[in-house]
Amino acid sequence: MSNHRRHCEKTFNDGTVSGVCTIKPITTNPVICCPIRLYAENYRVLQDVSDKAFGMGLPLIPGGKAVGHAKKSKSPCIAVFGKCWGGELHLPQKSGAGSYFIDWVLAKIDASGVLEEFVAVEVQTIDTTGNYRNGQTALLNGEGIIKTTAGLNWENVSKRILPQLIYKGQILQREELCRKGLFFICPEPVFERTMKRLGGQEGLVKYALQPASITFAVYNHDHNVDFVDGETVPLKETLTHSTTVYKVQEAFNNVTLPDENVYRDAILKALG
């Protein structure tokens, strides 16, 4: 695998690098909030997807170099298209205007350099709200953990994440070489909130990998290993769940409504 190094791209308004990849809410465990954090261990998450979709151990090669690598080595490999690798690929919108980007495309190239099949990969953490600069400054100054106004924008699960997963999953199902569908990599708390929005994981029937698949690949910090302050905590895959885009769409559309007349009651309460 190519040794790609990533630097923090998060900055404050004055351009200072923030370096914050995980937020610790007051009442819950830490939540990974930066997708680059999920690319630790030399993009291990992409190798994990490749192993599940195409078999164990095939090397990941930047997209433009993959055919040459396969021919020279006379063995199959995985062409990687994504940021800092082989360039991001995108899906056109229905109207033809604009596009949705796919974070990663992993394409299996056979020993003669021919494209056999591919899968798409989305990597999603969660956006932050408020401000954590005072907390970052305190940590850098050795003052320990202090309270900030930072929070997590869980509304994006319904507003942006799930609609895009459904849209992309439906398009990919029509691709004759996309035989294993879409993989969705996310931190464990994001998966849990997504399942809550969909009515629970038990409602998403498990299926074998297929063109209509959406596979949730869930990661979290691995606190069962010894680590040193200042070093990156390893990640561990905590769950993999494959269902179909149709089950996700069905669950997304099955909204649980509140009791009737909630607006009336709120107005009356406000009126005193």
PyRosetta script that sets phi, psi and omega in degrees:
from pyrosetta import init, pose_from_sequence

init()
pose = pose_from_sequence("MSNHRRHCEKTFNDGTVSGVCTIKPITTNPVICCPIRLYAENYRVLQDVSDKAFGMGLPLIPGGKAVGHAKKSKSPCIAVFGKCWGGELHLPQKSGAGSYFIDWVLAKIDASGVLEEFVAVEVQTIDTTGNYRNGQTALLNGEGIIKTTAGLNWENVSKRILPQLIYKGQILQREELCRKGLFFICPEPVFERTMKRLGGQEGLVKYALQPASITFAVYNHDHNVDFVDGETVPLKETLTHSTTVYKVQEAFNNVTLPDENVYRDAILKALG")
pose.set_psi(1, 138.6)
pose.set_omega(1, 179.1)
pose.set_phi(2, -67.3)
pose.set_psi(2, 138.6)
pose.set_omega(2, -175.0)
pose.set_phi(3, -89.0)
pose.set_psi(3, 81.6)
pose.set_omega(3, 179.1)
pose.set_phi(4, -85.1)
pose.set_psi(4, 131.3)
pose.set_omega(4, 177.4)
pose.set_phi(5, -108.6)
pose.set_psi(5, 138.3)
pose.set_omega(5, -179.8)
pose.set_phi(6, -117.4)
pose.set_psi(6, 143.5)
pose.set_omega(6, 177.2)
pose.set_phi(7, -113.3)
pose.set_psi(7, 156.2)
pose.set_omega(7, -177.5)
pose.set_phi(8, -61.5)
pose.set_psi(8, 129.7)
pose.set_omega(8, 179.4)
pose.set_phi(9, -106.3)
pose.set_psi(9, -0.5)
pose.set_omega(9, 179.3)
pose.set_phi(10, -84.6)
pose.set_psi(10, 130.5)
pose.set_omega(10, 179.7)
pose.set_phi(11, -134.4)
pose.set_psi(11, 156.2)
pose.set_omega(11, 171.1)
pose.set_phi(12, -82.5)
pose.set_psi(12, 177.2)
pose.set_omega(12, -175.7)
pose.set_phi(13, -60.0)
pose.set_psi(13, -28.1)
pose.set_omega(13, -179.3)
pose.set_phi(14, -88.9)
pose.set_psi(14, 6.2)
pose.set_omega(14, 177.2)
pose.set_phi(15, 91.4)
pose.set_psi(15, -5.6)
pose.set_omega(15, 178.6)
pose.set_phi(16, -66.5)
pose.set_psi(16, 133.9)
pose.set_omega(16, 178.5)
pose.set_phi(17, -67.0)
pose.set_psi(17, 129.0)
pose.set_omega(17, -176.9)
pose.set_phi(18, -83.9)
pose.set_psi(18, -37.4)
pose.set_omega(18, 178.1)
pose.set_phi(19, 69.4)
pose.set_psi(19, 15.0)
pose.set_omega(19, -176.3)
pose.set_phi(20, -97.1)
pose.set_psi(20, 117.2)
pose.set_omega(20, -179.8)
pose.set_phi(21, -116.3)
pose.set_psi(21, -8.6)
pose.set_omega(21, -178.9)
pose.set_phi(22, -142.2)
pose.set_psi(22, 135.1)
pose.set_omega(22, 178.0)
pose.set_phi(23, -113.2)
pose.set_psi(23, 137.1)
pose.set_omega(23, 177.1)
pose.set_phi(24, -106.6)
pose.set_psi(24, 97.2)
pose.set_omega(24, 172.9)
pose.set_phi(25, -61.1)
pose.set_psi(25, 156.7)
pose.set_omega(25, -174.9)
pose.set_phi(26, -61.7)
pose.set_psi(26, -39.5)
pose.set_omega(26, -170.9)
pose.set_phi(27, -105.2)
pose.set_psi(27, 1.1)
pose.set_omega(27, -178.6)
pose.set_phi(28, -133.2)
pose.set_psi(28, 174.9)
pose.set_omega(28, 177.4)
pose.set_phi(29, -71.9)
pose.set_psi(29, 165.1)
pose.set_omega(29, 179.0)
pose.set_phi(30, -57.9)
pose.set_psi(30, 147.0)
pose.set_omega(30, -179.0)
pose.set_phi(31, -124.5)
pose.set_psi(31, 124.0)
pose.set_omega(31, 175.9)
pose.set_phi(32, -66.1)
pose.set_psi(32, 125.0)
pose.set_omega(32, -175.5)
pose.set_phi(33, -119.0)
pose.set_psi(33, 6.8)
pose.set_omega(33, 179.6)
pose.set_phi(34, -129.7)
pose.set_psi(34, 125.3)
pose.set_omega(34, -179.1)
pose.set_phi(35, -61.5)
pose.set_psi(35, -30.0)
pose.set_omega(35, 179.9)
pose.set_phi(36, -61.7)
pose.set_psi(36, -30.3)
pose.set_omega(36, 177.4)
pose.set_phi(37, -60.3)
pose.set_psi(37, -30.9)
pose.set_omega(37, 179.9)
pose.set_phi(38, -76.6)
pose.set_psi(38, -7.1)
pose.set_omega(38, 178.6)
pose.set_phi(39, -94.7)
pose.set_psi(39, 18.0)
pose.set_omega(39, 178.1)
pose.set_phi(40, -62.5)
pose.set_psi(40, 166.4)
pose.set_omega(40, 179.4)
pose.set_phi(41, 57.1)
pose.set_psi(41, 43.9)
pose.set_omega(41, 174.9)
pose.set_phi(42, 58.0)
pose.set_psi(42, 50.4)
pose.set_omega(42, 177.1)
pose.set_phi(43, 61.0)
pose.set_psi(43, 42.1)
pose.set_omega(43, -179.1)
pose.set_phi(44, -57.6)
pose.set_psi(44, -34.1)
pose.set_omega(44, -177.8)
pose.set_phi(45, -60.2)
pose.set_psi(45, -35.0)
pose.set_omega(45, 178.7)
pose.set_phi(46, -70.3)
pose.set_psi(46, -37.7)
pose.set_omega(46, 175.9)
pose.set_phi(47, -64.6)
pose.set_psi(47, -38.0)
pose.set_omega(47, 177.7)
pose.set_phi(48, -60.6)
pose.set_psi(48, -43.3)
pose.set_omega(48, 178.6)
pose.set_phi(49, -63.9)
pose.set_psi(49, -46.0)
pose.set_omega(49, 179.7)
pose.set_phi(50, -58.3)
pose.set_psi(50, -43.2)
pose.set_omega(50, -179.9)
pose.set_phi(51, -61.7)
pose.set_psi(51, -39.5)
pose.set_omega(51, -179.8)
pose.set_phi(52, -71.2)
pose.set_psi(52, -38.3)
pose.set_omega(52, -173.1)
pose.set_phi(53, -85.6)
pose.set_psi(53, -36.1)
pose.set_omega(53, -169.5)
pose.set_phi(54, -123.3)
pose.set_psi(54, -5.3)
pose.set_omega(54, -175.9)
pose.set_phi(55, 109.3)
pose.set_psi(55, 159.4)
pose.set_omega(55, -170.2)
pose.set_phi(56, -72.9)
pose.set_psi(56, 138.2)
pose.set_omega(56, 162.7)
pose.set_phi(57, 83.4)
pose.set_psi(57, 5.1)
pose.set_omega(57, 178.6)
pose.set_phi(58, -68.9)
pose.set_psi(58, 134.1)
pose.set_omega(58, -176.1)
pose.set_phi(59, -69.8)
pose.set_psi(59, 144.0)
pose.set_omega(59, 175.5)
pose.set_phi(60, -92.9)
pose.set_psi(60, 124.2)
pose.set_omega(60, -174.9)
pose.set_phi(61, -125.6)
pose.set_psi(61, 135.0)
pose.set_omega(61, 175.3)
pose.set_phi(62, -50.3)
pose.set_psi(62, 136.6)
pose.set_omega(62, -168.8)
pose.set_phi(63, -44.8)
pose.set_psi(63, -49.2)
pose.set_omega(63, -175.4)
pose.set_phi(64, -69.9)
pose.set_psi(64, -15.2)
pose.set_omega(64, -178.2)
pose.set_phi(65, -103.5)
pose.set_psi(65, -3.9)
pose.set_omega(65, -170.3)
pose.set_phi(66, -68.5)
pose.set_psi(66, -43.2)
pose.set_omega(66, -178.6)
pose.set_phi(67, -62.3)
pose.set_psi(67, -45.7)
pose.set_omega(67, 178.5)
pose.set_phi(68, -61.5)
pose.set_psi(68, -39.8)
pose.set_omega(68, 178.7)
pose.set_phi(69, -63.7)
pose.set_psi(69, -43.9)
pose.set_omega(69, -178.5)
pose.set_phi(70, -63.9)
pose.set_psi(70, -43.7)
pose.set_omega(70, -179.4)
pose.set_phi(71, -66.6)
pose.set_psi(71, -41.3)
pose.set_omega(71, -177.8)
pose.set_phi(72, -68.8)
pose.set_psi(72, -41.9)
pose.set_omega(72, -177.9)
pose.set_phi(73, -85.5)
pose.set_psi(73, -12.4)
pose.set_omega(73, -177.5)
pose.set_phi(74, 55.8)
pose.set_psi(74, 39.8)
pose.set_omega(74, 179.2)
pose.set_phi(75, -150.1)
pose.set_psi(75, 153.6)
pose.set_omega(75, -178.3)
pose.set_phi(76, -68.2)
pose.set_psi(76, 158.3)
pose.set_omega(76, 176.5)
pose.set_phi(77, -151.4)
pose.set_psi(77, 176.5)
pose.set_omega(77, 179.8)
pose.set_phi(78, -114.1)
pose.set_psi(78, 118.2)
pose.set_omega(78, 175.2)
pose.set_phi(79, -79.5)
pose.set_psi(79, 128.0)
pose.set_omega(79, -177.4)
pose.set_phi(80, -109.1)
pose.set_psi(80, 123.9)
pose.set_omega(80, 174.9)
pose.set_phi(81, -115.6)
pose.set_psi(81, 119.6)
pose.set_omega(81, -179.2)
pose.set_phi(82, 174.8)
pose.set_psi(82, 175.8)
pose.set_omega(82, -175.7)
pose.set_phi(83, -58.4)
pose.set_psi(83, 129.0)
pose.set_omega(83, 179.8)
pose.set_phi(84, 73.3)
pose.set_psi(84, 5.4)
pose.set_omega(84, 176.1)
pose.set_phi(85, -116.4)
pose.set_psi(85, -94.1)
pose.set_omega(85, -176.8)
pose.set_phi(86, -114.6)
pose.set_psi(86, 19.6)
pose.set_omega(86, -179.1)
pose.set_phi(87, 86.8)
pose.set_psi(87, 140.1)
pose.set_omega(87, -178.9)
pose.set_phi(88, -74.6)
pose.set_psi(88, 140.6)
pose.set_omega(88, 173.4)
pose.set_phi(89, -99.7)
pose.set_psi(89, 155.6)
pose.set_omega(89, -178.5)
pose.set_phi(90, -134.6)
pose.set_psi(90, 159.1)
pose.set_omega(90, 177.6)
pose.set_phi(91, -107.9)
pose.set_psi(91, 131.9)
pose.set_omega(91, 177.2)
pose.set_phi(92, -71.2)
pose.set_psi(92, 146.6)
pose.set_omega(92, 173.2)
pose.set_phi(93, -75.6)
pose.set_psi(93, 162.1)
pose.set_omega(93, -175.2)
pose.set_phi(94, -57.2)
pose.set_psi(94, -37.9)
pose.set_omega(94, -178.2)
pose.set_phi(95, -74.8)
pose.set_psi(95, -13.4)
pose.set_omega(95, -178.0)
pose.set_phi(96, 90.6)
pose.set_psi(96, -7.0)
pose.set_omega(96, 179.9)
pose.set_phi(97, -103.5)
pose.set_psi(97, 129.0)
pose.set_omega(97, 180.0)
pose.set_phi(98, 76.3)
pose.set_psi(98, -175.5)
pose.set_omega(98, -178.2)
pose.set_phi(99, -162.8)
pose.set_psi(99, 161.5)
pose.set_omega(99, 168.8)
pose.set_phi(100, -104.6)
pose.set_psi(100, 132.5)
pose.set_omega(100, 176.2)
pose.set_phi(101, -87.0)
pose.set_psi(101, 140.8)
pose.set_omega(101, 169.4)
pose.set_phi(102, -94.8)
pose.set_psi(102, 129.4)
pose.set_omega(102, -176.6)
pose.set_phi(103, -59.6)
pose.set_psi(103, -48.0)
pose.set_omega(103, -176.7)
pose.set_phi(104, -142.7)
pose.set_psi(104, 143.1)
pose.set_omega(104, 168.3)
pose.set_phi(105, -124.6)
pose.set_psi(105, 124.7)
pose.set_omega(105, 176.5)
pose.set_phi(106, -108.1)
pose.set_psi(106, 118.4)
pose.set_omega(106, -174.6)
pose.set_phi(107, -118.2)
pose.set_psi(107, 126.4)
pose.set_omega(107, 179.4)
pose.set_phi(108, -82.2)
pose.set_psi(108, 124.8)
pose.set_omega(108, 178.7)
pose.set_phi(109, -110.7)
pose.set_psi(109, 127.9)
pose.set_omega(109, -178.3)
pose.set_phi(110, -78.7)
pose.set_psi(110, 178.1)
pose.set_omega(110, -172.8)
pose.set_phi(111, -63.4)
pose.set_psi(111, -19.5)
pose.set_omega(111, 179.0)
pose.set_phi(112, -97.2)
pose.set_psi(112, 3.9)
pose.set_omega(112, 177.0)
pose.set_phi(113, 90.8)
pose.set_psi(113, 14.9)
pose.set_omega(113, -177.5)
pose.set_phi(114, -96.7)
pose.set_psi(114, 136.8)
pose.set_omega(114, 176.5)
pose.set_phi(115, -69.4)
pose.set_psi(115, 122.8)
pose.set_omega(115, 179.6)
pose.set_phi(116, -96.6)
pose.set_psi(116, -50.6)
pose.set_omega(116, -179.0)
pose.set_phi(117, -165.1)
pose.set_psi(117, 172.2)
pose.set_omega(117, 178.7)
pose.set_phi(118, -150.8)
pose.set_psi(118, 162.7)
pose.set_omega(118, 169.8)
pose.set_phi(119, -130.1)
pose.set_psi(119, 156.4)
pose.set_omega(119, 175.1)
pose.set_phi(120, -105.7)
pose.set_psi(120, 149.6)
pose.set_omega(120, -176.8)
pose.set_phi(121, -134.0)
pose.set_psi(121, 126.2)
pose.set_omega(121, 171.9)
pose.set_phi(122, -108.6)
pose.set_psi(122, 136.6)
pose.set_omega(122, 177.4)
pose.set_phi(123, -119.4)
pose.set_psi(123, 121.6)
pose.set_omega(123, -174.1)
pose.set_phi(124, -136.2)
pose.set_psi(124, 128.6)
pose.set_omega(124, 171.6)
pose.set_phi(125, -107.0)
pose.set_psi(125, -124.5)
pose.set_omega(125, 179.2)
pose.set_phi(126, -153.2)
pose.set_psi(126, 140.4)
pose.set_omega(126, 178.2)
pose.set_phi(127, -74.2)
pose.set_psi(127, 152.8)
pose.set_omega(127, 178.1)
pose.set_phi(128, -101.9)
pose.set_psi(128, 156.3)
pose.set_omega(128, 172.9)
pose.set_phi(129, -122.2)
pose.set_psi(129, 167.5)
pose.set_omega(129, 179.0)
pose.set_phi(130, 71.5)
pose.set_psi(130, -153.3)
pose.set_omega(130, -174.3)
pose.set_phi(131, -141.2)
pose.set_psi(131, 133.9)
pose.set_omega(131, 179.4)
pose.set_phi(132, -118.1)
pose.set_psi(132, 15.1)
pose.set_omega(132, -174.3)
pose.set_phi(133, -63.1)
pose.set_psi(133, -40.3)
pose.set_omega(133, 179.9)
pose.set_phi(134, -62.8)
pose.set_psi(134, -35.2)
pose.set_omega(134, 177.8)
pose.set_phi(135, -68.9)
pose.set_psi(135, -40.0)
pose.set_omega(135, 178.1)
pose.set_phi(136, -64.6)
pose.set_psi(136, -43.3)
pose.set_omega(136, 179.9)
pose.set_phi(137, -62.8)
pose.set_psi(137, -41.7)
pose.set_omega(137, 179.5)
pose.set_phi(138, -62.4)
pose.set_psi(138, -42.6)
pose.set_omega(138, 179.4)
pose.set_phi(139, -64.3)
pose.set_psi(139, -43.8)
pose.set_omega(139, -179.8)
pose.set_phi(140, -64.7)
pose.set_psi(140, -28.8)
pose.set_omega(140, -179.9)
pose.set_phi(141, -89.8)
pose.set_psi(141, 5.9)
pose.set_omega(141, 178.4)
pose.set_phi(142, 73.5)
pose.set_psi(142, 23.0)
pose.set_omega(142, -176.9)
pose.set_phi(143, -93.9)
pose.set_psi(143, 0.4)
pose.set_omega(143, 178.6)
pose.set_phi(144, 84.1)
pose.set_psi(144, -168.1)
pose.set_omega(144, -175.4)
pose.set_phi(145, -87.9)
pose.set_psi(145, 129.1)
pose.set_omega(145, 176.1)
pose.set_phi(146, -126.7)
pose.set_psi(146, 164.6)
pose.set_omega(146, -178.1)
pose.set_phi(147, -75.5)
pose.set_psi(147, 140.3)
pose.set_omega(147, 176.1)
pose.set_phi(148, -127.8)
pose.set_psi(148, 178.4)
pose.set_omega(148, 176.1)
pose.set_phi(149, -94.7)
pose.set_psi(149, 8.2)
pose.set_omega(149, -177.2)
pose.set_phi(150, -67.3)
pose.set_psi(150, 142.9)
pose.set_omega(150, 175.4)
pose.set_phi(151, -143.4)
pose.set_psi(151, -175.3)
pose.set_omega(151, -177.4)
pose.set_phi(152, -121.9)
pose.set_psi(152, 134.7)
pose.set_omega(152, -174.7)
pose.set_phi(153, -88.5)
pose.set_psi(153, 77.5)
pose.set_omega(153, -177.1)
pose.set_phi(154, -68.4)
pose.set_psi(154, -18.2)
pose.set_omega(154, 179.3)
pose.set_phi(155, -61.9)
pose.set_psi(155, -24.3)
pose.set_omega(155, 179.8)
pose.set_phi(156, -64.3)
pose.set_psi(156, -21.0)
pose.set_omega(156, 177.4)
pose.set_phi(157, -58.3)
pose.set_psi(157, -46.2)
pose.set_omega(157, -179.0)
pose.set_phi(158, -82.3)
pose.set_psi(158, -39.5)
pose.set_omega(158, -171.7)
pose.set_phi(159, -76.8)
pose.set_psi(159, -34.7)
pose.set_omega(159, -171.2)
pose.set_phi(160, -127.5)
pose.set_psi(160, -47.2)
pose.set_omega(160, -171.2)
pose.set_phi(161, -65.4)
pose.set_psi(161, -55.9)
pose.set_omega(161, -175.8)
pose.set_phi(162, -65.8)
pose.set_psi(162, -44.6)
pose.set_omega(162, 177.2)
pose.set_phi(163, -57.8)
pose.set_psi(163, -39.3)
pose.set_omega(163, 179.8)
pose.set_phi(164, -70.5)
pose.set_psi(164, -37.9)
pose.set_omega(164, 177.0)
pose.set_phi(165, -59.9)
pose.set_psi(165, -44.9)
pose.set_omega(165, -178.8)
pose.set_phi(166, -64.3)
pose.set_psi(166, -45.7)
pose.set_omega(166, -180.0)
pose.set_phi(167, -60.5)
pose.set_psi(167, -50.3)
pose.set_omega(167, -177.8)
pose.set_phi(168, -66.7)
pose.set_psi(168, -38.7)
pose.set_omega(168, 178.5)
pose.set_phi(169, -61.6)
pose.set_psi(169, -39.0)
pose.set_omega(169, 179.6)
pose.set_phi(170, -68.6)
pose.set_psi(170, -39.9)
pose.set_omega(170, 178.3)
pose.set_phi(171, -66.0)
pose.set_psi(171, -44.2)
pose.set_omega(171, -177.0)
pose.set_phi(172, -65.8)
pose.set_psi(172, -27.2)
pose.set_omega(172, 178.8)
pose.set_phi(173, -62.3)
pose.set_psi(173, -24.6)
pose.set_omega(173, -177.9)
pose.set_phi(174, -86.9)
pose.set_psi(174, -2.0)
pose.set_omega(174, 179.7)
pose.set_phi(175, -86.6)
pose.set_psi(175, 119.5)
pose.set_omega(175, -174.4)
pose.set_phi(176, -64.7)
pose.set_psi(176, -24.5)
pose.set_omega(176, -179.5)
pose.set_phi(177, -99.0)
pose.set_psi(177, -0.9)
pose.set_omega(177, 176.7)
pose.set_phi(178, -94.8)
pose.set_psi(178, 84.5)
pose.set_omega(178, -170.9)
pose.set_phi(179, -92.4)
pose.set_psi(179, -8.3)
pose.set_omega(179, -178.2)
pose.set_phi(180, -121.0)
pose.set_psi(180, 4.5)
pose.set_omega(180, 172.3)
pose.set_phi(181, 75.3)
pose.set_psi(181, -143.3)
pose.set_omega(181, -172.4)
pose.set_phi(182, -114.6)
pose.set_psi(182, 133.0)
pose.set_omega(182, 173.7)
pose.set_phi(183, -104.1)
pose.set_psi(183, 133.4)
pose.set_omega(183, -178.9)
pose.set_phi(184, -117.5)
pose.set_psi(184, 108.5)
pose.set_omega(184, -178.1)
pose.set_phi(185, -97.0)
pose.set_psi(185, 128.3)
pose.set_omega(185, -178.3)
pose.set_phi(186, -154.2)
pose.set_psi(186, 160.9)
pose.set_omega(186, 173.4)
pose.set_phi(187, -69.1)
pose.set_psi(187, 156.1)
pose.set_omega(187, -177.2)
pose.set_phi(188, -56.1)
pose.set_psi(188, -44.2)
pose.set_omega(188, 179.1)
pose.set_phi(189, -63.2)
pose.set_psi(189, -32.7)
pose.set_omega(189, 177.6)
pose.set_phi(190, -68.2)
pose.set_psi(190, -41.2)
pose.set_omega(190, 176.8)
pose.set_phi(191, -61.7)
pose.set_psi(191, -44.9)
pose.set_omega(191, -178.8)
pose.set_phi(192, -62.0)
pose.set_psi(192, -41.7)
pose.set_omega(192, 178.6)
pose.set_phi(193, -68.2)
pose.set_psi(193, -36.3)
pose.set_omega(193, 177.3)
pose.set_phi(194, -63.4)
pose.set_psi(194, -44.3)
pose.set_omega(194, 178.8)
pose.set_phi(195, -64.9)
pose.set_psi(195, -36.4)
pose.set_omega(195, 177.0)
pose.set_phi(196, -61.1)
pose.set_psi(196, -42.1)
pose.set_omega(196, 178.8)
pose.set_phi(197, -66.1)
pose.set_psi(197, -30.9)
pose.set_omega(197, -178.6)
pose.set_phi(198, -90.7)
pose.set_psi(198, 4.3)
pose.set_omega(198, 176.8)
pose.set_phi(199, 89.4)
pose.set_psi(199, 10.9)
pose.set_omega(199, 176.8)
pose.set_phi(200, 110.4)
pose.set_psi(200, 144.7)
pose.set_omega(200, -178.4)
pose.set_phi(201, -62.3)
pose.set_psi(201, -30.9)
pose.set_omega(201, -177.5)
pose.set_phi(202, -64.6)
pose.set_psi(202, -20.8)
pose.set_omega(202, 178.9)
pose.set_phi(203, -80.5)
pose.set_psi(203, -13.7)
pose.set_omega(203, 178.9)
pose.set_phi(204, -98.0)
pose.set_psi(204, 92.7)
pose.set_omega(204, -176.3)
pose.set_phi(205, -57.2)
pose.set_psi(205, 136.0)
pose.set_omega(205, 179.5)
pose.set_phi(206, -76.2)
pose.set_psi(206, 137.8)
pose.set_omega(206, 177.0)
pose.set_phi(207, -131.3)
pose.set_psi(207, 156.6)
pose.set_omega(207, 171.2)
pose.set_phi(208, -67.8)
pose.set_psi(208, 158.6)
pose.set_omega(208, 179.2)
pose.set_phi(209, -58.3)
pose.set_psi(209, 135.5)
pose.set_omega(209, -177.4)
pose.set_phi(210, -158.3)
pose.set_psi(210, 172.3)
pose.set_omega(210, -178.7)
pose.set_phi(211, -58.0)
pose.set_psi(211, -31.0)
pose.set_omega(211, -178.5)
pose.set_phi(212, -90.5)
pose.set_psi(212, 10.6)
pose.set_omega(212, -175.7)
pose.set_phi(213, -69.8)
pose.set_psi(213, 142.5)
pose.set_omega(213, 157.5)
pose.set_phi(214, -120.8)
pose.set_psi(214, 118.3)
pose.set_omega(214, -178.6)
pose.set_phi(215, -109.4)
pose.set_psi(215, 118.3)
pose.set_omega(215, 177.1)
pose.set_phi(216, -86.1)
pose.set_psi(216, 119.8)
pose.set_omega(216, 176.8)
pose.set_phi(217, -113.3)
pose.set_psi(217, 113.3)
pose.set_omega(217, -165.9)
pose.set_phi(218, -110.0)
pose.set_psi(218, 133.7)
pose.set_omega(218, -177.1)
pose.set_phi(219, -129.4)
pose.set_psi(219, 156.1)
pose.set_omega(219, 175.6)
pose.set_phi(220, -152.9)
pose.set_psi(220, 171.4)
pose.set_omega(220, 174.0)
pose.set_phi(221, -65.4)
pose.set_psi(221, 141.8)
pose.set_omega(221, 178.0)
pose.set_phi(222, -97.9)
pose.set_psi(222, 98.0)
pose.set_omega(222, -178.1)
pose.set_phi(223, -90.3)
pose.set_psi(223, 7.0)
pose.set_omega(223, 178.7)
pose.set_phi(224, -90.0)
pose.set_psi(224, 2.1)
pose.set_omega(224, 178.5)
pose.set_phi(225, -114.0)
pose.set_psi(225, 154.9)
pose.set_omega(225, 177.5)
pose.set_phi(226, -74.7)
pose.set_psi(226, 134.8)
pose.set_omega(226, 176.7)
pose.set_phi(227, -142.9)
pose.set_psi(227, 161.0)
pose.set_omega(227, -175.4)
pose.set_phi(228, -107.5)
pose.set_psi(228, 138.5)
pose.set_omega(228, 176.3)
pose.set_phi(229, -52.5)
pose.set_psi(229, 133.6)
pose.set_omega(229, -179.8)
pose.set_phi(230, 95.6)
pose.set_psi(230, -14.0)
pose.set_omega(230, 177.5)
pose.set_phi(231, -100.5)
pose.set_psi(231, 156.3)
pose.set_omega(231, -178.7)
pose.set_phi(232, -70.3)
pose.set_psi(232, 129.0)
pose.set_omega(232, 176.3)
pose.set_phi(233, -71.8)
pose.set_psi(233, 129.9)
pose.set_omega(233, 179.1)
pose.set_phi(234, -61.3)
pose.set_psi(234, 157.5)
pose.set_omega(234, 175.1)
pose.set_phi(235, -101.1)
pose.set_psi(235, 155.9)
pose.set_omega(235, 172.6)
pose.set_phi(236, -136.8)
pose.set_psi(236, 144.6)
pose.set_omega(236, 175.1)
pose.set_phi(237, -80.9)
pose.set_psi(237, 120.1)
pose.set_omega(237, -175.6)
pose.set_phi(238, -97.9)
pose.set_psi(238, -18.9)
pose.set_omega(238, -175.5)
pose.set_phi(239, -165.8)
pose.set_psi(239, 144.4)
pose.set_omega(239, 167.8)
pose.set_phi(240, -131.0)
pose.set_psi(240, 129.4)
pose.set_omega(240, -177.3)
pose.set_phi(241, -138.5)
pose.set_psi(241, 114.6)
pose.set_omega(241, 179.1)
pose.set_phi(242, -102.9)
pose.set_psi(242, 125.6)
pose.set_omega(242, 174.7)
pose.set_phi(243, -132.8)
pose.set_psi(243, -157.9)
pose.set_omega(243, 178.1)
pose.set_phi(244, -121.2)
pose.set_psi(244, 158.1)
pose.set_omega(244, 179.1)
pose.set_phi(245, -60.2)
pose.set_psi(245, -29.8)
pose.set_omega(245, -178.8)
pose.set_phi(246, -71.9)
pose.set_psi(246, -36.9)
pose.set_omega(246, 176.5)
pose.set_phi(247, -66.9)
pose.set_psi(247, -39.2)
pose.set_omega(247, 177.9)
pose.set_phi(248, -65.0)
pose.set_psi(248, -44.8)
pose.set_omega(248, 179.7)
pose.set_phi(249, -63.7)
pose.set_psi(249, -41.8)
pose.set_omega(249, 178.7)
pose.set_phi(250, -60.5)
pose.set_psi(250, -44.2)
pose.set_omega(250, -179.7)
pose.set_phi(251, -68.8)
pose.set_psi(251, -37.5)
pose.set_omega(251, -179.8)
pose.set_phi(252, -65.0)
pose.set_psi(252, -37.3)
pose.set_omega(252, -178.7)
pose.set_phi(253, -79.5)
pose.set_psi(253, -15.8)
pose.set_omega(253, -177.5)
pose.set_phi(254, -87.0)
pose.set_psi(254, 73.6)
pose.set_omega(254, -175.2)
pose.set_phi(255, -78.6)
pose.set_psi(255, 134.4)
pose.set_omega(255, 174.2)
pose.set_phi(256, -85.7)
pose.set_psi(256, 115.5)
pose.set_omega(256, -175.8)
pose.set_phi(257, -85.6)
pose.set_psi(257, 151.1)
pose.set_omega(257, 175.9)
pose.set_phi(258, -74.7)
pose.set_psi(258, 176.6)
pose.set_omega(258, 177.1)
pose.set_phi(259, -60.6)
pose.set_psi(259, 156.8)
pose.set_omega(259, 179.2)
pose.set_phi(260, -69.5)
pose.set_psi(260, 154.4)
pose.set_omega(260, 175.9)
pose.set_phi(261, 64.5)
pose.set_psi(261, 27.4)
pose.set_omega(261, 179.2)
pose.set_phi(262, -68.0)
pose.set_psi(262, -35.0)
pose.set_omega(262, 177.6)
pose.set_phi(263, -66.7)
pose.set_psi(263, -43.0)
pose.set_omega(263, 178.8)
pose.set_phi(264, -58.8)
pose.set_psi(264, -45.6)
pose.set_omega(264, -178.3)
pose.set_phi(265, -64.7)
pose.set_psi(265, -37.1)
pose.set_omega(265, 178.6)
pose.set_phi(266, -65.9)
pose.set_psi(266, -40.3)
pose.set_omega(266, 178.5)
pose.set_phi(267, -64.3)
pose.set_psi(267, -46.6)
pose.set_omega(267, -179.8)
pose.set_phi(268, -61.3)
pose.set_psi(268, -38.4)
pose.set_omega(268, 178.6)
pose.set_phi(269, -65.8)
pose.set_psi(269, -40.5)
pose.set_omega(269, 180.0)
pose.set_phi(270, -68.4)
pose.set_psi(270, -30.7)
pose.set_omega(270, 179.5)
pose.set_phi(271, -74.8)
pose.set_psi(271, -15.4)
pose.set_omega(271, 178.7)
pose.set_phi(272, 80.5)
pose.dump_pdb("model.pdb")
